[in-house]
């Protein structure tokens, strides 16, 4: 090798340094994105170590979804101020992606936790359990609403959850008032809800109170959930328990974790005030 080329990498050496195939470097040269610093008369290509930084910036910009054509245009007309502006914009995009990934991580961890818990449950049991308070985000009132109003409320509720990043993987549940329980109107919900740990100050949350709850599980289609509610109400009467304000129902196993709605499991939690 010529003394003048001792500090330069061949295409193969530079490709190895950059952890890519030689074809990638050939392509970048072909489209005018990154050309070797030296091309000999015999067609040999040589890259300087300074070009490693340029290659890294190209790969970085590719990772944040900047097309090669735009990268080429930027490199052709670059200035320090334009570099700062470009990288600041990409930094904000990355920050948003990281926040989205954190949100996805929360949802995944919650789904794992809930499904593992579901596998420990005896679904045939009806029990009185002391539960801690929970922070819930509620929909608008859906009491006595029409089917169309119900669907609109569900859509608005879900849309608000996602826009405000309140969804952390808990199922959407429904609240039934004491009055509707006594009237056996088990599907006449007062509100929809989901658990959340978001403490945004400008959003109102409802605290599901700490206390005693009769907890039971309905397996199968929710069209038949009245049978399970009647069993629970009989249990409450038999044990001479005073009915509380609300019932809370939510899936513990649904379409995500089981096949067929005959295998769905709904947890029903009814506030009670003791004997």
Protein Blocks (a to p, Z undefined) as FASTA:
>chain_A
ZZklmmpccfklmmmmnopafklmmmmmmnomaccfbdcfkopacddfklmmmmmmmmmm
mmnopafklmmmmmmmgcfklmmmmmmmmmmmmmmmmmmmmmmmmmmmmmmmmmmmmmmp
cfkbccddddddddddddddfehiafklmmmmmmmmmmmmmmnopagoiacdddddfklm
mnopaklcfbdcdddfbfcfkbccddddeddddddddedjfklmmmmmmmmmmmmmmnop
acdfbdcdddfbdfklpgcjklgccddddddebZZ
